[in-house]
Amino acid sequence: ACVGARDPYCGWDLLLKKCTTLEESVRMSQWEQSITKCPVRNVTVDGGFGAWSVWSTCTHNDGSSAGACLCRTRACDNPAPQCGGQKCYGISVEVANCS
């Protein structure tokens, strides 16, 4: 993350194992930096659904009776929304075969 930030004032010190300025670094030969491109920051990423889980037994209660169903879920993690990106749109739970 330190090197990927492409900060012209910071780099990764291999000896200290942390992001430092060149002045803080013990030796320049132990200092890594990448400033060949501009940093990529705050790139908006809209969320996408991951794969459905396997079907598993779940229960329901409609107020007067209870029963069993099959349910599966999926998460908004492929990719997860980042930097103000849109959350996933659609269903994240499916229910079937209720008794």
MOPAC internal coordinates of N, CA, C and O (Angstrom, degrees):
PM7 1SCF
backbone

  N    0.0000 0     0.00 0     0.00 0    0    0    0
  C    1.4592 1     0.00 0     0.00 0    1    0    0
  C    1.5213 1   110.37 1     0.00 0    2    1    0
  O    1.2310 1   120.91 1   143.28 1    3    2    1
  N    1.3049 1   115.87 1   -36.72 1    3    2    1
  C    1.4664 1   120.13 1  -179.76 1    5    3    2
  C    1.5250 1   110.53 1   -63.69 1    6    5    3
  O    1.2310 1   120.41 1   128.10 1    7    6    5
  N    1.3056 1   116.83 1   -51.90 1    7    6    5
  C    1.4632 1   120.94 1  -179.07 1    9    7    6
  C    1.5302 1   109.77 1   -68.64 1   10    9    7
  O    1.2310 1   120.35 1   140.99 1   11   10    9
  N    1.3389 1   116.94 1   -39.01 1   11   10    9
  C    1.4580 1   121.42 1  -179.58 1   13   11   10
  C    1.5158 1   113.89 1   -65.30 1   14   13   11
  O    1.2310 1   119.96 1   158.48 1   15   14   13
  N    1.3305 1   117.67 1   -21.52 1   15   14   13
  C    1.4650 1   120.76 1   178.13 1   17   15   14
  C    1.5232 1   111.20 1   -69.37 1   18   17   15
  O    1.2310 1   120.41 1   160.51 1   19   18   17
  N    1.3255 1   116.83 1   -19.49 1   19   18   17
  C    1.4630 1   122.89 1   178.21 1   21   19   18
  C    1.5277 1   112.02 1    54.80 1   22   21   19
  O    1.2310 1   120.89 1  -142.41 1   23   22   21
  N    1.3175 1   115.90 1    37.59 1   23   22   21
  C    1.4637 1   121.53 1   178.57 1   25   23   22
  C    1.5236 1   108.36 1   -77.68 1   26   25   23
  O    1.2310 1   119.51 1   -56.40 1   27   26   25
  N    1.3351 1   118.54 1   123.60 1   27   26   25
  C    1.4677 1   119.56 1  -177.77 1   29   27   26
  C    1.5293 1   113.62 1   -68.12 1   30   29   27
  O    1.2310 1   120.01 1   167.61 1   31   30   29
  N    1.3158 1   117.58 1   -12.39 1   31   30   29
  C    1.4597 1   120.41 1  -178.10 1   33   31   30
  C    1.5248 1   113.22 1  -104.58 1   34   33   31
  O    1.2310 1   119.69 1   174.14 1   35   34   33
  N    1.3243 1   118.20 1    -5.86 1   35   34   33
  C    1.4627 1   121.27 1  -177.75 1   37   35   34
  C    1.5180 1   110.43 1  -129.84 1   38   37   35
  O    1.2310 1   121.71 1   -24.70 1   39   38   37
  N    1.3304 1   114.34 1   155.30 1   39   38   37
  C    1.4550 1   121.17 1   176.40 1   41   39   38
  C    1.5138 1   109.17 1  -155.43 1   42   41   39
  O    1.2310 1   120.61 1    -7.71 1   43   42   41
  N    1.3257 1   116.44 1   172.29 1   43   42   41
  C    1.4661 1   121.38 1  -179.05 1   45   43   42
  C    1.5209 1   108.84 1   -92.41 1   46   45   43
  O    1.2310 1   120.92 1   -57.13 1   47   46   45
  N    1.3304 1   115.85 1   122.87 1   47   46   45
  C    1.4561 1   121.66 1   176.32 1   49   47   46
  C    1.5263 1   108.28 1   -90.52 1   50   49   47
  O    1.2310 1   120.62 1   -66.44 1   51   50   49
  N    1.3287 1   116.41 1   113.56 1   51   50   49
  C    1.4569 1   121.62 1  -177.14 1   53   51   50
  C    1.5294 1   112.03 1   -65.95 1   54   53   51
  O    1.2310 1   120.23 1   147.95 1   55   54   53
  N    1.3248 1   117.17 1   -32.05 1   55   54   53
  C    1.4552 1   120.95 1  -178.79 1   57   55   54
  C    1.5266 1   111.68 1   -78.24 1   58   57   55
  O    1.2310 1   120.40 1   134.37 1   59   58   57
  N    1.3341 1   116.84 1   -45.63 1   59   58   57
  C    1.4737 1   121.34 1  -179.76 1   61   59   58
  C    1.5231 1   112.15 1   -80.39 1   62   61   59
  O    1.2310 1   120.52 1   162.83 1   63   62   61
  N    1.3478 1   116.61 1   -17.17 1   63   62   61
  C    1.4680 1   122.62 1  -178.87 1   65   63   62
  C    1.5338 1   112.34 1    57.71 1   66   65   63
  O    1.2310 1   121.68 1  -132.44 1   67   66   65
  N    1.3271 1   114.39 1    47.56 1   67   66   65
  C    1.4665 1   120.10 1   176.08 1   69   67   66
  C    1.5160 1   109.59 1  -159.48 1   70   69   67
  O    1.2310 1   121.20 1   -15.24 1   71   70   69
  N    1.3182 1   115.31 1   164.76 1   71   70   69
  C    1.4546 1   122.24 1   177.68 1   73   71   70
  C    1.5311 1   107.93 1   -77.95 1   74   73   71
  O    1.2310 1   120.62 1   -52.75 1   75   74   73
  N    1.3336 1   116.41 1   127.25 1   75   74   73
  C    1.4683 1   120.21 1  -177.29 1   77   75   74
  C    1.5242 1   109.91 1  -139.06 1   78   77   75
  O    1.2310 1   120.95 1   -11.90 1   79   78   77
  N    1.3207 1   115.79 1   168.10 1   79   78   77
  C    1.4608 1   120.86 1   166.27 1   81   79   78
  C    1.5176 1   106.61 1   -81.03 1   82   81   79
  O    1.2310 1   120.44 1   -16.44 1   83   82   81
  N    1.3089 1   116.76 1   163.56 1   83   82   81
  C    1.4617 1   119.91 1   179.40 1   85   83   82
  C    1.5260 1   110.64 1   -61.26 1   86   85   83
  O    1.2310 1   120.51 1   143.51 1   87   86   85
  N    1.3333 1   116.63 1   -36.49 1   87   86   85
  C    1.4644 1   120.69 1   179.56 1   89   87   86
  C    1.5277 1   112.14 1   -63.85 1   90   89   87
  O    1.2310 1   120.03 1   145.53 1   91   90   89
  N    1.3267 1   117.55 1   -34.47 1   91   90   89
  C    1.4608 1   121.52 1   179.46 1   93   91   90
  C    1.5273 1   112.44 1   -76.31 1   94   93   91
  O    1.2310 1   120.72 1   158.54 1   95   94   93
  N    1.3172 1   116.23 1   -21.46 1   95   94   93
  C    1.4512 1   120.88 1  -175.83 1   97   95   94
  C    1.5230 1   110.64 1   -71.68 1   98   97   95
  O    1.2310 1   120.59 1   -33.93 1   99   98   97
  N    1.3239 1   116.48 1   146.07 1   99   98   97
  C    1.4557 1   121.77 1  -179.54 1  101   99   98
  C    1.5319 1   110.54 1   -68.72 1  102  101   99
  O    1.2310 1   120.32 1   131.52 1  103  102  101
  N    1.3432 1   116.99 1   -48.48 1  103  102  101
  C    1.4631 1   122.57 1   179.47 1  105  103  102
  C    1.5193 1   109.67 1  -140.34 1  106  105  103
  O    1.2310 1   120.69 1   -37.49 1  107  106  105
  N    1.2982 1   116.28 1   142.51 1  107  106  105
  C    1.4613 1   119.87 1   178.67 1  109  107  106
  C    1.5260 1   110.50 1   -63.42 1  110  109  107
  O    1.2310 1   119.51 1   149.89 1  111  110  109
  N    1.3254 1   118.54 1   -30.11 1  111  110  109
  C    1.4640 1   120.98 1  -179.71 1  113  111  110
  C    1.5302 1   111.49 1   -68.77 1  114  113  111
  O    1.2310 1   120.03 1   163.90 1  115  114  113
  N    1.3207 1   117.55 1   -16.10 1  115  114  113
  C    1.4658 1   122.41 1   178.63 1  117  115  114
  C    1.5332 1   111.82 1   -99.61 1  118  117  115
  O    1.2310 1   120.38 1  -167.63 1  119  118  117
  N    1.3297 1   116.88 1    12.37 1  119  118  117
  C    1.4677 1   121.85 1  -172.53 1  121  119  118
  C    1.5158 1   109.39 1  -116.07 1  122  121  119
  O    1.2310 1   119.45 1   -54.12 1  123  122  121
  N    1.3365 1   118.66 1   125.88 1  123  122  121
  C    1.4632 1   123.32 1   178.74 1  125  123  122
  C    1.5113 1   110.20 1  -110.90 1  126  125  123
  O    1.2310 1   121.20 1   -39.04 1  127  126  125
  N    1.3331 1   115.30 1   140.96 1  127  126  125
  C    1.4573 1   120.80 1   179.72 1  129  127  126
  C    1.5220 1   108.40 1  -153.23 1  130  129  127
  O    1.2310 1   120.29 1   -29.44 1  131  130  129
  N    1.3267 1   117.06 1   150.56 1  131  130  129
  C    1.4574 1   121.79 1   176.60 1  133  131  130
  C    1.5207 1   108.37 1  -136.86 1  134  133  131
  O    1.2310 1   121.21 1   -72.03 1  135  134  133
  N    1.3188 1   115.29 1   107.97 1  135  134  133
  C    1.4683 1   119.02 1   179.35 1  137  135  134
  C    1.5280 1   110.80 1  -125.95 1  138  137  135
  O    1.2310 1   120.77 1  -149.37 1  139  138  137
  N    1.3395 1   116.13 1    30.63 1  139  138  137
  C    1.4565 1   119.87 1  -179.76 1  141  139  138
  C    1.5206 1   112.58 1   -77.94 1  142  141  139
  O    1.2310 1   120.13 1   162.71 1  143  142  141
  N    1.3348 1   117.36 1   -17.29 1  143  142  141
  C    1.4621 1   121.89 1   178.51 1  145  143  142
  C    1.5219 1   108.66 1  -133.19 1  146  145  143
  O    1.2310 1   120.91 1   -18.81 1  147  146  145
  N    1.3137 1   115.87 1   161.19 1  147  146  145
  C    1.4630 1   120.13 1   174.51 1  149  147  146
  C    1.5222 1   109.03 1   -70.10 1  150  149  147
  O    1.2310 1   119.98 1   -31.52 1  151  150  149
  N    1.3340 1   117.63 1   148.48 1  151  150  149
  C    1.4630 1   119.84 1   178.13 1  153  151  150
  C    1.5187 1   111.54 1   -64.80 1  154  153  151
  O    1.2310 1   121.18 1   -31.96 1  155  154  153
  N    1.3145 1   115.35 1   148.04 1  155  154  153
  C    1.4588 1   121.54 1   176.18 1  157  155  154
  C    1.5196 1   106.54 1  -104.09 1  158  157  155
  O    1.2310 1   120.56 1   -70.15 1  159  158  157
  N    1.3095 1   116.54 1   109.85 1  159  158  157
  C    1.4623 1   120.74 1  -178.04 1  161  159  158
  C    1.5199 1   109.31 1  -132.06 1  162  161  159
  O    1.2310 1   121.87 1   -26.57 1  163  162  161
  N    1.2977 1   114.03 1   153.43 1  163  162  161
  C    1.4593 1   121.64 1   175.15 1  165  163  162
  C    1.5223 1   112.87 1    51.19 1  166  165  163
  O    1.2310 1   120.92 1  -137.43 1  167  166  165
  N    1.3095 1   115.84 1    42.57 1  167  166  165
  C    1.4586 1   120.21 1   176.38 1  169  167  166
  C    1.5234 1   107.20 1   -81.02 1  170  169  167
  O    1.2310 1   120.78 1   -61.60 1  171  170  169
  N    1.3091 1   116.11 1   118.40 1  171  170  169
  C    1.4561 1   121.03 1  -179.41 1  173  171  170
  C    1.5225 1   109.68 1   -68.45 1  174  173  171
  O    1.2310 1   121.09 1   -51.42 1  175  174  173
  N    1.3350 1   115.53 1   128.58 1  175  174  173
  C    1.4675 1   121.63 1   178.47 1  177  175  174
  C    1.5200 1   107.89 1  -125.99 1  178  177  175
  O    1.2310 1   120.49 1   -60.98 1  179  178  177
  N    1.3223 1   116.68 1   119.02 1  179  178  177
  C    1.4581 1   120.57 1   174.73 1  181  179  178
  C    1.5227 1   109.44 1   -76.81 1  182  181  179
  O    1.2310 1   120.95 1   -33.60 1  183  182  181
  N    1.3241 1   115.79 1   146.40 1  183  182  181
  C    1.4590 1   121.33 1  -179.19 1  185  183  182
  C    1.5155 1   112.20 1   -74.75 1  186  185  183
  O    1.2310 1   121.58 1   -25.31 1  187  186  185
  N    1.3119 1   114.57 1   154.69 1  187  186  185
  C    1.4568 1   121.80 1   175.91 1  189  187  186
  C    1.5236 1   109.21 1  -138.73 1  190  189  187
  O    1.2310 1   120.40 1   -33.58 1  191  190  189
  N    1.3166 1   116.83 1   146.42 1  191  190  189
  C    1.4575 1   120.21 1  -179.57 1  193  191  190
  C    1.5225 1   110.87 1   -73.02 1  194  193  191
  O    1.2310 1   121.36 1   -36.69 1  195  194  193
  N    1.3296 1   115.00 1   143.31 1  195  194  193
  C    1.4606 1   121.87 1   171.24 1  197  195  194
  C    1.5164 1   109.47 1   -85.29 1  198  197  195
  O    1.2310 1   120.89 1     9.56 1  199  198  197
  N    1.3098 1   115.89 1  -170.44 1  199  198  197
  C    1.4607 1   121.60 1  -178.15 1  201  199  198
  C    1.5262 1   111.09 1   -70.91 1  202  201  199
  O    1.2310 1   120.96 1   -25.74 1  203  202  201
  N    1.3170 1   115.77 1   154.26 1  203  202  201
  C    1.4619 1   121.45 1   175.55 1  205  203  202
  C    1.5253 1   109.15 1   -69.34 1  206  205  203
  O    1.2310 1   120.66 1   -34.76 1  207  206  205
  N    1.3244 1   116.35 1   145.24 1  207  206  205
  C    1.4693 1   120.78 1   172.48 1  209  207  206
  C    1.5271 1   108.20 1   -72.53 1  210  209  207
  O    1.2310 1   120.54 1    -8.18 1  211  210  209
  N    1.3188 1   116.58 1   171.82 1  211  210  209
  C    1.4614 1   119.66 1   174.74 1  213  211  210
  C    1.5312 1   107.97 1   -72.40 1  214  213  211
  O    1.2310 1   120.51 1   -24.09 1  215  214  213
  N    1.3285 1   116.64 1   155.91 1  215  214  213
  C    1.4589 1   121.00 1   177.41 1  217  215  214
  C    1.5313 1   108.28 1   -67.41 1  218  217  215
  O    1.2310 1   120.54 1   -42.35 1  219  218  217
  N    1.3250 1   116.57 1   137.65 1  219  218  217
  C    1.4662 1   120.92 1   176.34 1  221  219  218
  C    1.5246 1   108.71 1  -140.53 1  222  221  219
  O    1.2310 1   121.10 1   -20.25 1  223  222  221
  N    1.3132 1   115.49 1   159.75 1  223  222  221
  C    1.4638 1   121.07 1  -178.90 1  225  223  222
  C    1.5240 1   109.75 1   -72.29 1  226  225  223
  O    1.2310 1   120.91 1   -45.06 1  227  226  225
  N    1.3113 1   115.86 1   134.94 1  227  226  225
  C    1.4653 1   121.27 1   174.45 1  229  227  226
  C    1.5312 1   107.33 1  -138.36 1  230  229  227
  O    1.2310 1   119.92 1   -12.67 1  231  230  229
  N    1.2963 1   117.76 1   167.33 1  231  230  229
  C    1.4645 1   121.24 1  -178.76 1  233  231  230
  C    1.5178 1   110.08 1  -116.24 1  234  233  231
  O    1.2310 1   121.56 1   -22.35 1  235  234  233
  N    1.3099 1   114.63 1   157.65 1  235  234  233
  C    1.4610 1   120.07 1   174.83 1  237  235  234
  C    1.5248 1   108.32 1  -133.99 1  238  237  235
  O    1.2310 1   121.87 1   -22.99 1  239  238  237
  N    1.3081 1   114.03 1   157.01 1  239  238  237
  C    1.4609 1   120.72 1   177.29 1  241  239  238
  C    1.5168 1   106.70 1  -141.17 1  242  241  239
  O    1.2310 1   120.80 1   -65.13 1  243  242  241
  N    1.3294 1   116.08 1   114.87 1  243  242  241
  C    1.4640 1   119.68 1  -178.97 1  245  243  242
  C    1.5255 1   112.41 1   -96.60 1  246  245  243
  O    1.2310 1   120.34 1  -164.10 1  247  246  245
  N    1.3145 1   116.95 1    15.90 1  247  246  245
  C    1.4593 1   121.10 1   178.12 1  249  247  246
  C    1.5079 1   113.00 1   102.39 1  250  249  247
  O    1.2310 1   120.09 1   138.31 1  251  250  249
  N    1.3408 1   117.43 1   -41.69 1  251  250  249
  C    1.4568 1   119.42 1  -178.82 1  253  251  250
  C    1.5294 1   112.60 1  -108.97 1  254  253  251
  O    1.2310 1   120.44 1   160.56 1  255  254  253
  N    1.3272 1   116.76 1   -19.44 1  255  254  253
  C    1.4696 1   119.14 1   179.24 1  257  255  254
  C    1.5274 1   109.52 1  -150.09 1  258  257  255
  O    1.2310 1   121.66 1   -21.80 1  259  258  257
  N    1.3048 1   114.43 1   158.20 1  259  258  257
  C    1.4605 1   120.97 1   177.63 1  261  259  258
  C    1.5152 1   108.45 1  -117.41 1  262  261  259
  O    1.2310 1   120.64 1   -25.63 1  263  262  261
  N    1.3244 1   116.38 1   154.37 1  263  262  261
  C    1.4554 1   120.30 1  -179.77 1  265  263  262
  C    1.5109 1   111.10 1  -156.75 1  266  265  263
  O    1.2310 1   121.04 1    -1.65 1  267  266  265
  N    1.3220 1   115.61 1   178.35 1  267  266  265
  C    1.4531 1   121.53 1   179.86 1  269  267  266
  C    1.5241 1   110.26 1  -110.72 1  270  269  267
  O    1.2310 1   120.77 1   -31.81 1  271  270  269
  N    1.3150 1   116.14 1   148.19 1  271  270  269
  C    1.4715 1   123.24 1   178.78 1  273  271  270
  C    1.5151 1   108.80 1  -138.58 1  274  273  271
  O    1.2310 1   121.32 1    -5.29 1  275  274  273
  N    1.3148 1   115.09 1   174.71 1  275  274  273
  C    1.4544 1   121.94 1   167.45 1  277  275  274
  C    1.5246 1   107.10 1  -108.46 1  278  277  275
  O    1.2310 1   120.71 1   -45.01 1  279  278  277
  N    1.3167 1   116.25 1   134.99 1  279  278  277
  C    1.4572 1   121.08 1  -178.38 1  281  279  278
  C    1.5178 1   110.30 1  -133.03 1  282  281  279
  O    1.2310 1   121.11 1   -27.42 1  283  282  281
  N    1.3234 1   115.49 1   152.58 1  283  282  281
  C    1.4554 1   121.38 1   170.66 1  285  283  282
  C    1.5185 1   108.30 1  -145.41 1  286  285  283
  O    1.2310 1   120.58 1   -24.78 1  287  286  285
  N    1.3194 1   116.50 1   155.22 1  287  286  285
  C    1.4637 1   121.44 1  -176.28 1  289  287  286
  C    1.5319 1   109.92 1  -132.68 1  290  289  287
  O    1.2310 1   121.83 1   -15.35 1  291  290  289
  N    1.3106 1   114.10 1   164.65 1  291  290  289
  C    1.4571 1   120.92 1   171.93 1  293  291  290
  C    1.5210 1   107.99 1  -145.19 1  294  293  291
  O    1.2310 1   120.68 1   -29.14 1  295  294  293
  N    1.3016 1   116.31 1   150.86 1  295  294  293
  C    1.4610 1   121.57 1  -176.37 1  297  295  294
  C    1.5313 1   110.42 1  -108.53 1  298  297  295
  O    1.2310 1   121.60 1   -24.74 1  299  298  297
  N    1.3093 1   114.55 1   155.26 1  299  298  297
  C    1.4684 1   121.40 1   176.81 1  301  299  298
  C    1.5355 1   107.78 1   -87.66 1  302  301  299
  O    1.2310 1   121.41 1  -105.64 1  303  302  301
  N    1.3331 1   114.91 1    74.36 1  303  302  301
  C    1.4658 1   119.23 1  -173.72 1  305  303  302
  C    1.5331 1   113.75 1  -139.33 1  306  305  303
  O    1.2310 1   120.57 1  -158.44 1  307  306  305
  N    1.3358 1   116.52 1    21.56 1  307  306  305
  C    1.4592 1   118.62 1  -176.79 1  309  307  306
  C    1.5247 1   111.45 1  -135.25 1  310  309  307
  O    1.2310 1   119.14 1  -112.36 1  311  310  309
  N    1.3054 1   119.24 1    67.64 1  311  310  309
  C    1.4600 1   129.30 1    -1.79 1  313  311  310
  C    1.5209 1   111.02 1   -88.64 1  314  313  311
  O    1.2310 1   121.02 1   -11.79 1  315  314  313
  N    1.3232 1   115.65 1   168.21 1  315  314  313
  C    1.4660 1   121.05 1   172.25 1  317  315  314
  C    1.5276 1   107.85 1   -74.46 1  318  317  315
  O    1.2310 1   119.79 1   -33.75 1  319  318  317
  N    1.3362 1   118.01 1   146.25 1  319  318  317
  C    1.4639 1   118.97 1   178.28 1  321  319  318
  C    1.5310 1   110.24 1   -63.23 1  322  321  319
  O    1.2310 1   120.86 1   -39.21 1  323  322  321
  N    1.3343 1   115.95 1   140.79 1  323  322  321
  C    1.4542 1   121.37 1  -179.76 1  325  323  322
  C    1.5127 1   110.29 1  -137.71 1  326  325  323
  O    1.2310 1   120.82 1   -29.55 1  327  326  325
  N    1.3063 1   116.03 1   150.45 1  327  326  325
  C    1.4691 1   123.65 1   173.33 1  329  327  326
  C    1.5276 1   112.45 1    52.26 1  330  329  327
  O    1.2310 1   120.34 1  -133.83 1  331  330  329
  N    1.3201 1   116.95 1    46.17 1  331  330  329
  C    1.4520 1   120.97 1   177.14 1  333  331  330
  C    1.5109 1   114.37 1    83.60 1  334  333  331
  O    1.2310 1   119.55 1  -170.19 1  335  334  333
  N    1.3250 1   118.46 1     9.81 1  335  334  333
  C    1.4585 1   121.31 1   179.02 1  337  335  334
  C    1.5207 1   111.43 1   -67.52 1  338  337  335
  O    1.2310 1   120.67 1   -18.59 1  339  338  337
  N    1.3114 1   116.33 1   161.41 1  339  338  337
  C    1.4581 1   122.83 1  -178.13 1  341  339  338
  C    1.5238 1   111.19 1   -69.14 1  342  341  339
  O    1.2310 1   120.98 1   -38.64 1  343  342  341
  N    1.3413 1   115.73 1   141.36 1  343  342  341
  C    1.4602 1   120.70 1   171.64 1  345  343  342
  C    1.5172 1   108.19 1   -72.83 1  346  345  343
  O    1.2310 1   120.76 1   -18.26 1  347  346  345
  N    1.3116 1   116.15 1   161.74 1  347  346  345
  C    1.4622 1   120.43 1   179.62 1  349  347  346
  C    1.5236 1   110.27 1   -61.66 1  350  349  347
  O    1.2310 1   120.88 1   -36.61 1  351  350  349
  N    1.3125 1   115.92 1   143.39 1  351  350  349
  C    1.4474 1   121.75 1   177.85 1  353  351  350
  C    1.5151 1   107.70 1  -113.04 1  354  353  351
  O    1.2310 1   120.48 1   -56.43 1  355  354  353
  N    1.3275 1   116.69 1   123.57 1  355  354  353
  C    1.4586 1   120.95 1   179.69 1  357  355  354
  C    1.5179 1   110.02 1   135.51 1  358  357  355
  O    1.2310 1   121.38 1     4.90 1  359  358  357
  N    1.3126 1   114.97 1  -175.10 1  359  358  357
  C    1.4533 1   119.46 1  -176.12 1  361  359  358
  C    1.5256 1   110.78 1   -84.62 1  362  361  359
  O    1.2310 1   121.17 1   -34.85 1  363  362  361
  N    1.3280 1   115.36 1   145.15 1  363  362  361
  C    1.4624 1   120.55 1   177.98 1  365  363  362
  C    1.5269 1   111.43 1  -115.14 1  366  365  363
  O    1.2310 1   120.41 1   176.38 1  367  366  365
  N    1.3447 1   116.83 1    -3.62 1  367  366  365
  C    1.4783 1   122.00 1   178.74 1  369  367  366
  C    1.5149 1   108.09 1  -135.01 1  370  369  367
  O    1.2310 1   120.71 1   -48.27 1  371  370  369
  N    1.3271 1   116.24 1   131.73 1  371  370  369
  C    1.4652 1   121.40 1   172.12 1  373  371  370
  C    1.5154 1   108.99 1  -117.37 1  374  373  371
  O    1.2310 1   120.66 1   -40.73 1  375  374  373
  N    1.3241 1   116.34 1   139.27 1  375  374  373
  C    1.4746 1   122.79 1  -179.36 1  377  375  374
  C    1.5259 1   107.45 1  -126.15 1  378  377  375
  O    1.2310 1   120.90 1   -44.32 1  379  378  377
  N    1.3423 1   115.88 1   135.68 1  379  378  377
  C    1.4716 1   120.33 1  -179.24 1  381  379  378
  C    1.5268 1   110.48 1  -147.14 1  382  381  379
  O    1.2310 1   121.15 1   -16.50 1  383  382  381
  N    1.3298 1   115.41 1   163.50 1  383  382  381
  C    1.4694 1   122.86 1   172.83 1  385  383  382
  C    1.5274 1   113.43 1    53.97 1  386  385  383
  O    1.2310 1   120.33 1  -131.61 1  387  386  385
  N    1.3072 1   116.98 1    48.39 1  387  386  385
  C    1.4705 1   119.88 1   178.77 1  389  387  386
  C    1.5241 1   109.95 1   -80.43 1  390  389  387
  O    1.2310 1   121.52 1   -39.28 1  391  390  389
  N    1.3366 1   114.70 1   140.72 1  391  390  389
  C    1.4714 1   119.31 1   177.52 1  393  391  390
  C    1.5002 1   109.50 1   -97.48 1  394  393  391
  O    1.2310 1   120.10 1   180.00 1  395  394  393

